[in-house]
Amino acid sequence: MNADQTPDAPVDLTGKILIAMPGMGDPRFANSVVYLCAHSAEGAMGLIINKPAQDLAIGDLLEHLSITPGPGMRAMPVHFGGPVEHGRGFVLHDDGYRSDIATLNVAAGFGMTATLDILEDLARGEGPAHAILALGYAGWGPGQLESELAENGWLTCDADPDLVFAIPDPGKWEAALARLGVSALTLSSDAGRA
């Protein structure tokens, strides 16, 4: 513990990965990998990065927003980012992109933009080299995430661009566990205390 920390000081998990444990009470989070975009005493906000929405792609979303796709637009799924504000879009991306309006610098290597200009850039085939488009987000009130962590609802690991952007969605949960040296086969849905 360094001199500025008190024993009860909350740990800032901004820019970290949450890995849902088996037996998660909320089925929307089963086998979820969540990138935490913000974490403070006021609560936490993250995006589920491994659950593409069924039958919804970027072209469908752009059409709904009256944004015309250009010939350079790359295909990408739209993810279920979480159960809060599921009609609102968020783009988690590499830090090589900056919106002219507002980009949140989350952590080294990562930014998050929730303004239409990033969708317009993606439609033109521009924008970030690596991105996850999500509708909705996962949110926690003050102390709620800390309580879920204490109840063994989540594991945490460091985020890196390979885990977030390169590994295919179906393999992200097991890949995140492997970063901790944990096999999915060894996890139990029964929480316990030593």
Secondary structure, 3 states (H helix, E strand, C coil): CCCCCCCCCCCCCCCEEEEECCCCCCHHHCCCEEEEEEEECCEEEEEECCCEEEEEEHHHHHHHCCCCCCCCCCCCEEEECCCEEEEEEEEEEECCCCCCCCEEEEECCEEEECCHHHHHHHHCCCCCCCEEEEEEEEEECCCHHHHHHHCCCEEEEECCHHHHHHCCHHHHHHHHHHHCCCCHHHCCCCCCCC
